[in-house]
């Protein structure tokens, strides 16, 4: 499954999921007179001021050994914050510290790192950070407020479009003194302390006295950054080795104690997922996070599993599961009509796929905020109705949101109980599919498409043909099953398989009809939604608005989410957004699992006393696991 802004750097993405995109709601109790060591608005901070470490780490883990991981596709730069090119795997996570960091066992809290204190003033309109006097870059230069200002202005002006959206409400960044930086807001944005706390910090010397405009042209210039690792060596964008920075200033910091325990972390890139799996089974690298149920069930076997040198294990989590599925590019005329999008949604037979392809490992997604309190899976309440009305919908429009939206479920549509379905699926499946395809046919006819001369055609006699763009062919079986159902409607689907570099470029230019995307998980939504669903991001190449959403009602709802003053307002406004997105049929939802499937070498150890709650697999492994003595 592809993620938004597909790069080789899955770990960097996961850091944003766990950290930058955690949402905190500002309250007057946090209008602090003095700097605080952490920040949370959902509830009080779990960890007290003098805490020793996070609970899910082993403070006695040995600092030793090496681990080898895999990445997909080649890389052509070390700069993970610019738009063009592919960054080296995990580089932002391993080399660039942030002002503050989130914990993996709280939904919405941050604790000081480069900044040892935060102060929110003037009802949230001014945010100050105090810089830790011990913080330093990899070249041993002290980190001062001017470096924070430089990082902010460079990211905002020359980084990926995401930074412009994240920091759009910042009016001015000011250096108060060497250890104090201030951010003044244009308007109240309760999430901004968290967004700024998650900002990566790097030295102006990384640009070697070049104009900041050259930031996007940085390729293999060694980063002068702030994180725990340095680049040891690399080879032609095919592999890279990071080594621990012996002078890392935060080695014994509470938010880093017991973490980053490998002396070296090596990545090998693979162009083909099958080759990657076989390489792992042969012992070519040490960790593989598996996202395909069939592989997990059928392929994690062989002599190295038999002799216990390789282990397969499932790890539960409480992450929000977000939304993933086949995304319509509604910039394309063929998908502009909502009836067409609903019809194509009806043609995906999840229950059949789950049993025949996925070994009943998945659950159908029913929200853009699955597994969180923000999912519109309950009956609409009065505050949600108020938001929808203020956003521009009339009462008749709002009535269709009264009950939770449910995407076509082949069991529920004809009243079959789960147990009956398991025993009678062959008897009912053809009937149910036919029923849904008849509904789809009716919708398509209403939208001007009818079956004529062996194909579905519009009034201009144009055939209904579209392309699903796939990276690496990983979804061939799913696309094939879906295409067979569409073919029964007279629709022709072409699967186009490309490599990672071409795939990324086509996404950046919105050059596709349909793709499979996973929107990053979040346990608490916020500013990231602006880039993903607002009309102002629709035509910005490289933005996350892959759908092409241009909807004023959604724009208004997004503004309510960002300005939420408490949890009640945030929940209601986000569920209102969820209802609109679901009922616009922008995405054909796929499925999710509540576990991380991880294959790993037996010398690797993890802390079994306590697990994190909200975490992505790769960052958790790299930051908290360690090498045993038999490495």
C-alpha positions as CSV (number, residue, x, y, z in Angstrom):
1,X,0.0,0.0,0.0
2,X,1.4,3.4,-1.0
3,X,1.4,6.3,1.3
4,X,1.0,10.0,0.6
5,X,4.1,11.5,-0.8
6,X,5.7,8.2,-1.5
7,X,9.4,8.2,-0.8
8,X,11.9,5.7,0.2
9,X,11.9,7.3,3.6
10,X,9.0,5.5,5.3
11,X,10.6,6.2,8.7
12,X,10.6,9.9,8.1
13,X,7.0,9.7,7.2
14,X,6.3,7.8,10.4
15,X,8.0,10.5,12.5
16,X,5.6,13.0,11.1
17,X,2.7,10.7,11.9
18,X,3.7,10.1,15.4
19,X,5.1,13.6,16.2
20,X,4.3,16.6,14.0
21,X,0.7,15.6,13.3
22,X,-0.3,15.0,16.9
23,X,-3.1,17.4,17.7
24,X,-3.4,19.4,21.0
25,X,-6.2,21.7,21.9
26,X,-5.2,24.9,23.5
27,X,-6.9,25.9,26.8
28,X,-6.4,28.8,29.2
29,X,-4.8,26.5,31.7
30,X,-1.8,26.4,29.5
31,X,-1.4,30.2,29.2
32,X,1.8,29.7,31.1
33,X,3.7,32.3,33.0
34,X,6.9,30.3,32.9
35,X,8.4,27.9,30.4
36,X,7.1,24.4,30.6
37,X,9.2,21.3,29.9
38,X,6.3,19.8,27.9
39,X,3.0,20.7,26.3
40,X,-0.4,19.0,26.2
41,X,-3.9,20.2,25.9
42,X,-5.9,17.0,25.8
43,X,-5.0,16.2,29.4
44,X,-2.1,16.6,31.8
45,X,1.3,15.4,30.8
46,X,1.9,11.7,31.6
47,X,5.6,12.3,32.4
48,X,6.5,14.6,35.3
49,X,9.2,17.2,35.0
50,X,12.0,15.1,36.4
51,X,11.2,11.9,34.5
52,X,14.1,9.7,33.7
53,X,12.9,8.1,30.4
54,X,9.9,7.0,28.5
55,X,8.2,3.9,29.9
56,X,8.5,1.8,26.7
57,X,12.4,1.9,26.5
58,X,15.0,-0.2,28.3
59,X,17.4,2.3,29.9
60,X,19.9,-0.5,30.3
61,X,19.9,-1.5,26.6
62,X,23.5,-2.0,25.5
63,X,24.9,0.4,22.9
64,X,26.5,-2.0,20.4
65,X,26.2,-3.9,17.2
66,X,24.6,-3.1,13.8
67,X,21.3,-3.7,12.1
68,X,20.6,-3.9,8.4
69,X,17.2,-2.9,7.0
70,X,15.7,-2.5,3.5
71,X,14.3,0.3,1.5
72,X,12.4,0.4,-1.7
73,X,14.0,2.1,-4.7
74,X,17.1,4.2,-5.2
75,X,17.8,7.6,-3.5
76,X,19.5,10.7,-5.0
77,X,19.9,13.1,-2.1
78,X,20.4,13.6,1.6
79,X,17.9,16.4,1.9
80,X,14.6,14.9,3.1
81,X,12.8,18.3,3.2
82,X,12.9,19.3,-0.5
83,X,10.4,18.3,-3.1
84,X,12.3,16.9,-5.9
85,X,14.2,13.6,-5.8
86,X,14.2,10.7,-3.4
87,X,15.9,11.1,0.0
88,X,18.1,8.5,1.6
89,X,16.0,6.1,3.8
90,X,15.4,7.2,7.4
91,X,17.7,10.2,7.1
92,X,15.3,12.8,8.7
93,X,14.6,10.4,11.6
94,X,18.2,9.6,12.3
95,X,20.0,12.9,11.6
96,X,17.5,15.7,12.3
97,X,16.3,16.3,15.9
98,X,13.3,18.6,16.5
99,X,12.6,21.3,19.1
100,X,10.4,18.9,21.0
101,X,9.3,15.3,20.6
102,X,6.2,13.3,21.2
103,X,6.0,10.1,23.3
104,X,4.6,6.9,21.8
105,X,2.2,6.3,24.8
106,X,0.3,9.5,24.7
107,X,-2.0,10.8,22.0
108,X,-1.0,14.4,22.2
109,X,1.9,15.5,24.2
110,X,5.4,16.8,23.5
111,X,8.5,17.1,25.6
112,X,11.5,19.3,25.2
113,X,14.7,18.3,23.3
114,X,16.5,21.0,21.4
115,X,14.1,23.4,23.2
116,X,14.0,22.7,26.9
117,X,11.0,24.9,27.4
118,X,7.9,26.2,25.7
119,X,5.7,29.2,26.7
120,X,2.3,30.0,25.1
121,X,1.2,33.6,25.6
122,X,-1.6,36.0,24.6
123,X,-4.3,33.3,24.4
124,X,-2.2,31.2,22.0
125,X,-1.1,34.0,19.7
126,X,2.5,34.0,20.7
127,X,4.7,30.9,21.2
128,X,8.2,31.0,22.6
129,X,10.8,28.3,22.9
130,X,13.8,28.4,25.1
131,X,16.8,26.6,23.6
132,X,18.7,24.0,25.6
133,X,22.2,25.5,26.3
134,X,23.7,22.1,25.8
135,X,22.2,21.5,22.3
136,X,24.7,21.3,19.5
137,X,25.0,20.3,15.8
138,X,27.0,17.4,14.5
139,X,29.9,19.8,13.9
140,X,29.8,20.7,17.6
141,X,28.5,24.2,17.0
142,X,26.1,25.4,19.7
143,X,22.4,25.5,18.5
144,X,21.1,29.1,19.0
145,X,17.9,30.9,18.2
146,X,19.3,32.1,14.9
147,X,19.6,28.5,13.7
148,X,15.9,27.9,14.6
149,X,14.9,31.0,12.7
150,X,17.0,29.8,9.7
151,X,15.5,26.4,9.7
152,X,12.0,27.7,9.9
153,X,12.4,30.3,7.1
154,X,14.2,27.8,4.9
155,X,11.6,25.1,5.3
156,X,8.7,27.5,4.9
157,X,10.1,29.2,1.7
158,X,12.1,26.4,0.0
159,X,10.9,23.1,1.5
160,X,8.1,20.8,0.4
161,X,4.6,22.4,0.1
162,X,3.7,20.7,3.4
163,X,5.7,23.2,5.4
164,X,3.8,26.1,3.8
165,X,0.5,24.6,4.9
166,X,1.7,23.6,8.3
167,X,3.1,27.1,9.1
168,X,0.7,29.2,7.1
169,X,-0.6,30.9,10.3
170,X,2.8,32.2,11.4
171,X,3.1,35.9,11.0
172,X,6.6,36.4,12.2
173,X,9.5,34.5,13.7
174,X,11.7,36.6,15.9
175,X,15.0,36.0,17.8
176,X,14.7,37.4,21.3
177,X,18.2,36.4,22.3
178,X,20.6,33.5,21.6
179,X,18.4,31.1,23.5
180,X,14.9,32.4,22.9
181,X,12.9,32.3,19.8
182,X,9.3,33.7,19.4
183,X,6.6,32.9,16.8
184,X,3.7,35.3,16.4
185,X,0.6,34.0,14.9
186,X,-1.7,35.7,12.3
187,X,-4.7,34.0,13.9
188,X,-5.3,31.6,16.7
189,X,-4.3,28.1,15.8
190,X,-4.4,25.7,18.8
191,X,-2.2,23.1,17.1
192,X,0.7,25.5,16.3
193,X,2.7,24.7,19.5
194,X,2.8,21.1,18.4
195,X,3.6,21.8,14.8
196,X,6.5,24.1,15.8
197,X,7.7,21.7,18.4
198,X,8.0,19.1,15.7
199,X,10.2,21.3,13.4
200,X,13.5,19.7,12.3
201,X,16.6,21.8,13.0
202,X,19.7,22.1,10.8
203,X,22.7,24.4,10.5
204,X,23.0,27.2,8.0
205,X,26.5,25.8,7.3
206,X,24.9,22.8,5.6
207,X,24.4,25.1,2.7
208,X,28.1,26.1,2.8
209,X,27.3,29.8,2.7
210,X,25.0,29.4,-0.3
211,X,21.8,31.4,-0.7
212,X,18.9,29.7,1.1
213,X,17.3,29.5,-2.4
214,X,19.7,26.7,-3.1
215,X,18.2,24.6,-0.4
216,X,16.2,22.6,-2.9
217,X,19.4,21.9,-4.9
218,X,21.2,20.1,-2.0
219,X,21.9,16.6,-3.0
220,X,24.8,14.7,-1.4
221,X,26.1,17.5,0.8
222,X,26.6,16.0,4.2
223,X,23.9,17.4,6.5
224,X,25.1,19.4,9.5
225,X,22.2,18.4,11.6
226,X,21.2,17.8,15.2
227,X,20.3,14.1,15.5
228,X,22.0,11.0,17.0
229,X,23.5,9.6,13.8
230,X,26.0,10.6,11.1
231,X,26.5,9.2,7.6
232,X,29.3,6.7,7.6
233,X,29.3,5.7,3.9
234,X,27.0,5.2,0.9
235,X,27.1,3.8,-2.6
236,X,25.5,5.3,-5.7
237,X,22.1,5.8,-4.1
238,X,21.9,2.0,-3.5
239,X,22.9,1.7,0.1
240,X,23.8,3.8,3.0
241,X,25.3,3.3,6.5
242,X,24.7,5.6,9.4
243,X,27.0,5.5,12.4
244,X,26.2,6.7,15.9
245,X,27.5,10.2,16.6
246,X,29.9,9.7,19.6
247,X,29.4,13.4,20.5
248,X,25.6,13.4,20.3
249,X,24.7,15.9,23.0
250,X,21.4,14.3,24.0
251,X,22.6,10.8,24.6
252,X,21.4,11.0,28.3
253,X,18.5,13.3,27.8
254,X,15.2,11.8,29.3
255,X,13.6,11.7,25.8
256,X,16.6,9.9,24.4
257,X,17.7,7.7,27.3
258,X,17.5,4.0,26.3
259,X,17.1,4.9,22.6
260,X,19.2,4.7,19.4
261,X,21.2,1.7,20.6
262,X,22.8,0.5,17.4
263,X,26.3,1.6,16.6
264,X,25.5,1.3,12.9
265,X,22.3,1.2,10.9
266,X,22.6,0.1,7.3
267,X,20.0,0.2,4.5
268,X,20.0,-1.8,1.3
269,X,17.6,-0.7,-1.4
270,X,15.5,-3.2,-3.4
271,X,13.6,-2.4,-6.6
272,X,11.4,-5.5,-6.3
273,X,9.4,-6.6,-3.3
274,X,9.7,-10.3,-4.1
275,X,13.5,-10.0,-4.3
276,X,13.4,-8.1,-1.0
277,X,11.4,-10.8,0.8
278,X,13.7,-13.5,-0.5
279,X,16.8,-11.5,0.5
280,X,15.4,-11.2,4.0
281,X,14.7,-14.9,4.3
282,X,18.3,-15.7,3.2
283,X,19.6,-13.4,6.0
284,X,20.7,-10.4,3.8
285,X,19.1,-8.0,6.2
286,X,17.6,-8.2,9.7
287,X,14.2,-6.6,9.8
288,X,11.2,-6.6,7.4
289,X,7.8,-5.1,8.2
290,X,5.2,-7.0,6.2
291,X,2.2,-5.3,4.8
292,X,0.7,-8.1,2.7
293,X,-1.4,-10.8,4.4
294,X,-0.6,-13.4,1.8
295,X,3.1,-13.0,2.2
296,X,2.8,-13.2,6.0
297,X,0.8,-16.4,5.9
298,X,2.5,-18.2,3.0
299,X,6.1,-16.9,2.7
300,X,7.6,-16.4,6.1
301,X,9.0,-19.9,6.3
302,X,12.1,-21.8,5.4
303,X,15.3,-23.0,7.1
304,X,16.1,-19.8,8.9
305,X,12.7,-19.7,10.5
306,X,12.9,-23.4,11.3
307,X,16.3,-22.9,13.1
308,X,15.0,-19.8,14.8
309,X,17.6,-17.4,13.4
310,X,14.6,-15.5,11.9
311,X,11.4,-14.8,13.9
312,X,8.0,-13.6,12.8
313,X,5.8,-11.8,15.3
314,X,2.7,-9.6,15.4
315,X,2.7,-6.5,17.6
316,X,-0.6,-4.8,18.5
317,X,-1.0,-1.1,18.5
318,X,-3.7,1.5,19.1
319,X,-3.0,3.7,16.2
320,X,-5.6,5.5,14.3
321,X,-5.8,3.7,11.0
322,X,-6.8,6.6,8.9
323,X,-7.9,6.0,5.3
324,X,-6.5,4.0,2.5
325,X,-7.9,2.9,-0.8
326,X,-8.3,3.6,-4.5
327,X,-8.2,7.4,-4.9
328,X,-10.1,9.1,-7.7
329,X,-8.3,12.0,-9.3
330,X,-11.4,14.2,-9.7
331,X,-9.4,16.6,-11.9
332,X,-10.2,14.0,-14.6
333,X,-13.5,14.6,-16.3
334,X,-14.4,10.9,-16.1
335,X,-14.6,11.1,-12.3
336,X,-16.2,14.5,-11.7
337,X,-19.7,13.1,-11.3
338,X,-20.3,11.8,-7.8
339,X,-22.7,9.1,-9.2
340,X,-19.8,7.7,-11.2
341,X,-17.6,7.6,-8.1
342,X,-20.3,5.9,-6.0
343,X,-21.0,3.3,-8.8
344,X,-17.3,2.4,-8.9
345,X,-17.2,2.1,-5.1
346,X,-20.1,-0.4,-5.3
347,X,-18.0,-2.7,-7.6
348,X,-15.3,-3.5,-5.0
349,X,-16.1,-6.8,-3.3
350,X,-14.2,-6.5,0.0
351,X,-15.6,-9.7,1.6
352,X,-14.5,-11.8,-1.3
353,X,-11.0,-10.2,-1.4
354,X,-10.6,-10.6,2.4
355,X,-11.4,-14.3,2.2
356,X,-9.7,-15.2,-1.1
357,X,-6.7,-12.9,-1.1
358,X,-6.1,-11.8,2.5
359,X,-6.9,-14.9,4.7
360,X,-9.6,-12.9,6.6
361,X,-6.8,-10.7,8.1
362,X,-8.5,-7.3,7.6
363,X,-11.4,-5.1,8.5
364,X,-13.1,-2.7,6.1
365,X,-12.3,0.9,6.6
366,X,-15.4,3.0,7.4
367,X,-13.8,6.5,8.1
368,X,-11.0,8.8,7.3
369,X,-10.2,8.6,11.0
370,X,-10.7,4.9,11.7
371,X,-10.1,3.7,15.2
372,X,-10.4,7.1,16.7
373,X,-13.1,9.2,18.4
374,X,-13.1,11.4,15.3
375,X,-14.7,8.8,13.1
376,X,-18.2,9.5,12.0
377,X,-19.4,6.1,13.1
378,X,-22.1,7.3,15.5
379,X,-25.3,9.2,14.8
380,X,-24.9,12.9,14.0
381,X,-25.2,15.3,17.0
382,X,-26.5,18.9,17.2
383,X,-23.0,20.5,17.1
384,X,-22.0,18.6,14.0
385,X,-25.2,19.7,12.3
386,X,-24.4,23.3,13.4
387,X,-21.0,23.1,11.8
388,X,-22.4,21.6,8.6
389,X,-25.1,24.3,8.4
390,X,-22.6,27.1,9.0
391,X,-20.3,25.6,6.4
392,X,-22.9,26.0,3.7
393,X,-25.2,22.9,3.7
394,X,-28.9,23.2,3.9
395,X,-31.1,21.1,6.2
396,X,-32.0,18.7,3.4
397,X,-28.2,18.1,2.7
398,X,-27.6,17.6,6.4
399,X,-30.3,14.9,6.7
400,X,-28.3,12.5,4.6
401,X,-25.6,12.6,7.2
402,X,-28.0,11.6,10.0
403,X,-26.6,8.1,10.3
404,X,-23.1,6.8,9.9
405,X,-22.1,6.3,6.3
406,X,-21.4,2.6,5.5
407,X,-19.6,1.6,2.3
408,X,-21.0,-1.3,0.5
409,X,-20.6,-4.5,2.5
410,X,-21.7,-7.6,0.7
411,X,-22.9,-9.2,4.0
412,X,-24.8,-6.3,5.4
413,X,-26.5,-5.2,2.1
414,X,-28.7,-8.3,2.1
415,X,-29.0,-8.9,5.9
416,X,-26.7,-11.9,6.1
417,X,-25.2,-12.6,9.6
418,X,-21.5,-13.2,9.8
419,X,-21.8,-16.9,10.7
420,X,-24.3,-17.5,7.9
421,X,-22.0,-15.8,5.5
422,X,-19.1,-18.0,6.4
423,X,-21.1,-21.1,5.7
424,X,-23.1,-19.9,2.7
425,X,-20.8,-17.4,1.0
426,X,-20.7,-19.3,-2.3
427,X,-24.5,-19.4,-2.3
428,X,-24.8,-15.7,-1.7
429,X,-21.7,-14.0,-3.1
430,X,-22.9,-14.0,-6.8
431,X,-26.3,-12.7,-5.8
432,X,-24.8,-9.9,-3.7
433,X,-22.3,-8.9,-6.3
434,X,-25.1,-8.8,-8.9
435,X,-27.2,-6.7,-6.6
436,X,-24.4,-4.1,-6.2
437,X,-23.5,-4.0,-9.8
438,X,-27.2,-3.4,-10.7
439,X,-27.1,-0.4,-8.3
440,X,-23.9,0.8,-10.0
441,X,-25.4,0.3,-13.4
442,X,-28.4,2.5,-12.5
443,X,-26.1,5.2,-11.1
444,X,-23.9,5.2,-14.2
445,X,-27.0,5.5,-16.4
446,X,-28.2,8.5,-14.4
447,X,-24.7,10.0,-15.0
448,X,-25.0,9.5,-18.8
449,X,-23.2,6.2,-19.2
450,X,-24.9,3.2,-20.9
451,X,-23.7,-0.1,-22.2
452,X,-23.6,0.0,-26.1
453,X,-21.7,-2.1,-28.6
454,X,-19.7,-4.1,-26.1
455,X,-18.6,-1.2,-23.8
456,X,-20.0,1.4,-21.4
457,X,-20.2,4.7,-23.4
458,X,-21.3,8.3,-22.8
459,X,-23.5,10.4,-25.1
460,X,-20.4,11.3,-27.1
461,X,-19.9,7.5,-27.7
462,X,-16.7,7.6,-25.7
463,X,-15.8,4.4,-23.9
464,X,-15.3,4.3,-20.1
465,X,-11.6,3.5,-19.8
466,X,-9.3,4.5,-17.1
467,X,-5.8,3.6,-15.7
468,X,-4.8,2.5,-12.2
469,X,-1.3,3.5,-11.6
470,X,0.7,1.0,-9.5
471,X,4.1,1.1,-8.0
472,X,6.0,-2.2,-8.3
473,X,3.0,-4.4,-9.2
474,X,2.2,-5.1,-5.5
475,X,-1.5,-4.6,-6.0
476,X,-1.9,-6.7,-9.1
477,X,-4.2,-9.3,-7.6
478,X,-6.4,-6.7,-6.0
479,X,-6.6,-4.6,-9.2
480,X,-7.3,-7.7,-11.2
481,X,-10.2,-8.7,-9.0
482,X,-11.6,-5.2,-9.0
483,X,-11.2,-4.8,-12.8
484,X,-13.2,-8.1,-13.4
485,X,-16.2,-6.6,-11.6
486,X,-15.9,-3.3,-13.5
487,X,-15.6,-5.2,-16.7
488,X,-19.1,-6.6,-16.1
489,X,-20.3,-3.0,-16.2
490,X,-18.5,-2.4,-19.5
491,X,-15.7,-0.5,-17.9
492,X,-12.1,-1.2,-19.1
493,X,-9.4,-0.8,-16.5
494,X,-5.7,-0.6,-17.4
495,X,-3.1,-1.3,-14.8
496,X,0.1,0.7,-15.3
497,X,3.1,-0.5,-13.3
498,X,6.0,1.9,-12.9
499,X,9.1,2.2,-10.7
500,X,9.3,4.3,-7.6
501,X,10.9,7.4,-9.2
502,X,8.4,7.6,-12.1
503,X,5.5,6.9,-9.7
504,X,6.6,9.8,-7.4
505,X,6.9,12.2,-10.3
506,X,3.5,11.4,-11.6
507,X,2.0,11.8,-8.2
508,X,3.7,15.2,-7.8
509,X,2.2,16.3,-11.1
510,X,-1.2,14.7,-10.4
511,X,-0.6,12.7,-13.6
512,X,-2.9,9.7,-12.9
513,X,-6.5,8.6,-13.1
514,X,-6.6,6.4,-10.0
515,X,-4.0,5.3,-7.5
516,X,-3.9,3.3,-4.3
517,X,-2.9,5.6,-1.3
518,X,-2.8,5.3,2.4
519,X,-3.3,8.7,4.1
520,X,-1.0,8.9,7.1
521,X,-2.5,7.7,10.4
522,X,-3.2,10.2,13.1
523,X,-4.8,9.8,16.5
524,X,-5.7,13.5,16.5
525,X,-6.3,15.5,13.3
526,X,-5.2,19.0,12.6
527,X,-3.3,21.2,10.2
528,X,-2.2,18.4,7.9
529,X,-5.8,18.2,6.7
530,X,-5.4,21.6,5.0
531,X,-2.8,20.4,2.6
532,X,-4.8,17.2,1.9
533,X,-8.3,18.5,1.4
534,X,-8.4,22.3,1.0
535,X,-9.1,24.0,-2.3
536,X,-6.0,26.1,-2.0
537,X,-3.8,23.0,-2.2
538,X,-5.5,21.6,-5.2
539,X,-3.2,23.1,-7.9
540,X,0.1,23.1,-6.0
541,X,2.2,20.4,-7.4
542,X,3.7,18.1,-4.8
543,X,0.9,18.8,-2.3
544,X,-1.0,16.0,-0.7
545,X,-4.3,17.0,-2.3
546,X,-4.1,14.0,-4.7
547,X,-7.9,13.8,-5.0
548,X,-8.2,17.3,-6.3
549,X,-10.7,18.4,-3.7
550,X,-12.1,21.9,-4.4
551,X,-15.1,22.2,-2.0
552,X,-15.9,25.4,-0.1
553,X,-18.0,23.5,2.5
554,X,-14.9,21.4,3.2
555,X,-12.8,24.5,3.4
556,X,-15.1,25.9,6.0
557,X,-15.1,22.7,8.1
558,X,-11.3,22.6,8.0
559,X,-11.2,26.1,9.5
560,X,-13.5,25.0,12.3
561,X,-11.2,22.0,13.0
562,X,-8.1,24.2,13.1
563,X,-9.7,26.8,15.4
564,X,-11.3,24.2,17.8
565,X,-11.0,25.4,21.4
566,X,-11.7,22.2,23.2
567,X,-12.1,18.4,22.6
568,X,-15.8,18.7,22.1
569,X,-15.4,21.2,19.2
570,X,-12.6,19.2,17.7
571,X,-14.5,15.9,17.7
572,X,-17.7,17.4,16.3
573,X,-15.9,19.4,13.5
574,X,-13.8,16.4,12.5
575,X,-16.7,14.0,12.4
576,X,-18.5,16.6,10.2
577,X,-15.6,16.6,7.8
578,X,-15.5,12.8,7.9
579,X,-19.2,12.6,6.9
580,X,-18.7,15.0,3.9
581,X,-15.6,13.2,2.7
582,X,-17.3,9.8,2.9
583,X,-20.4,10.9,1.1
584,X,-18.5,12.5,-1.7
585,X,-17.0,9.1,-2.6
586,X,-13.5,10.5,-3.2
587,X,-11.9,7.2,-2.2
588,X,-12.9,3.5,-2.5
589,X,-11.9,2.4,1.0
590,X,-9.7,-0.6,1.5
591,X,-8.9,-2.4,4.8
592,X,-6.8,-2.2,7.9
593,X,-5.1,-4.4,10.5
594,X,-4.6,-3.8,14.2
595,X,-1.2,-5.3,14.3
596,X,2.3,-4.7,12.9
597,X,3.7,-7.8,11.3
598,X,7.5,-7.9,11.8
599,X,10.0,-10.4,10.7
600,X,13.4,-10.0,12.4
601,X,16.7,-11.7,13.2
602,X,16.9,-13.5,16.5
603,X,19.8,-11.4,17.8
604,X,17.5,-8.3,17.9
605,X,15.9,-7.6,21.3
606,X,13.1,-5.3,22.3
607,X,11.7,-4.1,25.6
608,X,8.9,-6.6,26.6
609,X,8.0,-5.0,29.9
610,X,5.9,-2.3,28.3
611,X,4.9,-1.5,24.7
612,X,4.1,1.8,23.2
613,X,0.5,2.5,22.2
614,X,0.7,4.8,19.2
615,X,3.6,3.9,17.0
616,X,4.9,3.0,13.5
617,X,6.9,-0.1,13.3
618,X,10.1,1.1,11.7
619,X,10.8,4.1,14.0
620,X,10.0,2.0,17.0
621,X,12.5,-0.7,15.9
622,X,15.3,1.7,15.1
623,X,14.9,3.9,18.1
624,X,14.2,1.4,20.9
625,X,15.4,-2.1,19.9
626,X,19.0,-3.2,20.4
627,X,21.5,-5.9,19.3
628,X,22.0,-8.9,21.6
629,X,25.4,-10.4,22.3
630,X,25.3,-12.9,19.5
631,X,25.2,-10.1,16.8
